[in-house]
Each structure stands twice: as structure tokens, then as C-alpha cells.
């Protein structure tokens, strides 16, 4: 399954897939136009990668993964945040998600990252996929399960 880093001319494709993710999650915001404007800005940002996956060389992309990078004082290297991973309904179970996660880990290694993190809901069926690639609720070490916390402003 081909996976590649999206180029600026593919911003509409990335936005289309992220709009599909938004819809899948049952949200109606951000708007399609806001999503495209944000992708167009981020796809040029050196701290962001979008990966696209297609079932074969001649098919349109059916999956997207968004990666963000930041320097970690605790790793003394960059961290990678796997912010979004989405595969269209008709392509689920085809290996597209696994190909995207594998490519995300490889891209993070290429950039010198020593850690990749993500957050997900414990009801997300993709949790099995993440576990298969070594992601764990105890990745920080120490007792107890790691928690991801946030607050909307």
C-alpha cells in the first residue's frame, strides 16, 4: 500500500479526508473551508507532516495521518505527536491504518524523534492497532496508567 508525505498541492485531498474524519466523529466544526485553510497553512509548516495512503498507485488516497513535531527537554530530541489518523469506511480493514502508523513511526525516526505519542478514546477500535505497534497506556514509566488531559479555552 503506497504511503507518502503530502505536498502542498495535495492540501485539498488532505482536507477532504480530515473533513471525512470530522464527519465520522459526528462534528460539524471546523467548516470545510476552515479545514482547508488550516491544512493549507500547516502543510507548509516544517513542524507538521501529513501522510497519505492509497490502496494502490492508481487509486486516490483513502487515509491520512497528521504528525506534529516539537523538541522535548525529557528526550533531548524531538517528540512526534500522532495527532490524527483516519481511514475512509470502505477501506477499513485493508491495512491502510497499519501502513500509515508504520510510515508515521519511520518518518519520526528519520526526523530524529525518540518518542511518538497520541491520544485516543478507550472505545476507539484503532486502539488494537496502536497496541500492535507498541503504543501503551504506560509509556511514561512509573506506576499507574498515563493520562492525557486538556481544557478547551
Secondary structure, 3 states (H helix, E strand, C coil): CCEEECCHHHHHHHHHHHHHHHHHCCCCCCCHHHHHHHHHHHCCCCCEEEEEEECCCCCCEEEEEEEEEEEECCCCEEEEEEEEEEECHHHCCCCHHHHHHHHHHHHHHHCCCCEEECCCCCCCCCHHHHHHCCCCCCCCCCCCCCCCCCCCC
